[in-house]
Amino acid sequence: MTIFNWELHNKHINGIKDFGTPLPFGFIYIITHIPSNKSYIGKKVLFHNRKTKLAKKDLKEYEGIKGRKPKHKIITKESDWLNYWGSNKELLEIVKSSPSNDFKRKILDVAYNKKMLTYLETKYLFKYEVLENPDKFFNNNILGKFYSKDLEVSNK
């Protein structure tokens, strides 16, 4: 079995260029632990913006220009999406102790802005009924507002 990073529409995604153009802001993914058939749905951004202080050589560009000079610049850096395995602690423990071919990482959808990314993640979490199926999913909350433990109380 060939090990690859991500799958999108039956195509292997091993680098940022594999997404094509325009580049998405991020994606919704499902990671499945094949032996237990348990999955995790989440979202991941492709780039991070970071604010850094301008160095002396950067400030030289503004010499002779009237007005207030900037003190910071925004640096865009690719995220760790290639090696990302989700944020669920239970899943991460299994990832540490299992070989990588025990997992399937699939991209469900891509989004071109932050708001759409959050919407799509929520849509898929409700669509797959992750809170109602704790034996099939590692997810135990949606948006930090809806929890599987709350559903257990209301069903009794």
N, C-alpha and C positions, 0 to 999 in steps of 0.2 A: 504494500500500500504506500503510495506517495504521500509524504507529509507536506502540507502547504499551509499558508497562513489563514486566509479567508476565502470564502466562496460567495460569489454574487452572480445570480442568474446562470448557474452552472459554469461559471468562469472563475479561474483561480486569480486571486488578488494577492500579489506578493510585493507590491510597491505602490507608491502614490500615483505613478503614471498609469497604472492599470485601471484607474477610475475614469480616465478620459477627461474631456473638457466639456463644460466648465467643471472645475473641481468642486465637489460637495463640501459643505461646512462640516458634516459629520454623517454618521450612519447608525441605524438600529440593527442590533445583532442578536443572534441566539446561539448560545454555546451549549452543546449537548454532551453529557457524559454518557457514552454509548453503553457501558456495562450496566449502569443503573437506569438508563433511559430517562434521566432527569435533566432538565434544561434551565438555563438562565437567560432572560431577555434584558437587554440594557442598551444604552446609547454611548457613543464615543465621538469626540470631536477630532478632526484631523490636524488642526493647528491651534497653538496657544499664542496669545499676545502677552508680552511682558513689557513693563515700563522700566527703562533703565536711565540712569543719570548720564548726561552727555559728557564725553571725555574732552580734554583740552583741544585735541585735534578736530573734534566735531565742532567745537565752539569757534574755531578759526574761520569756518565757512561763513559765519555771521559778522565778521569784522567789517566795519565800514557801513553796516546796515543800521539805519535808524530804528529806534523802537526797542521794545523789550525782547530780549533774546530767550529762546526756550531753554529749559534746564533738563528736560527729559526727552527721550525718543521711545517710540514703540517698536519692539523687535518681535517679529513673527517667527515661530519655530514649530516644526512638525512635532506632533505629539508622539507618544509611545504606542500608538494604535497597532502597530505590527506585532508587538509582544504583549498585548493587553488581554487579560483573562477575566475581566469583570471586577466588581467590587464586593461581591458576596463572600463572606469569610468561609462559609462551609465549602463553597465551590473552590476557593483558593487553596484550602487544605487538601482537597482531592487532587487538584492540579499538581501540587508539590509531590504527592506520593504516587502518582500514576504516570504512565508513559503518554506522550503527546498523541499517539495514535488511538488512545481511548476517547478522544474528543473530536467533535465536529464543530467548526466555527463558521457560521453562515451569516451573511449580511442580508437582512430582510428588506431594508429600504434605505435610501439616502435622502438627506435633507440639505437645503442650500442656505438655511439660516437657523439661528438658535431657537427661535420660537417654533418653527416647523419641526425641529429635531425633538423638542420636548413633547409636542403634540403627537408625533408619530410613535414615540416610545410609549406614551400613555395609551394610545389607540391599540397598539399590539399587546400591551399588558392586559387590557380589558378583553380584547378579542380572543386571546388564548386562555382567558380566565385563570390567570396565575394564582390568584388568592384562593380560589375555590378548589384548586388542585395541588395541594402542598406535596403530594406524593410524586407529582410530575415536574414541579418547578422549585427552584431554589429561592425565587423571589418571595419576600414576605410582606412587601408594602408597595404602594403605588403613590408616587409624589410625596412620600412621607405623611400622607393624609389618610390613606386607606390601608388597613393592616389585616393580615390573615387572622390574627388573634381576635380582632373585633368581630369577624364573621363567625368564628367558633362560638362566641357568646350569644350572638343573635340567632343562631341555629338551634340553640338548646331550649 
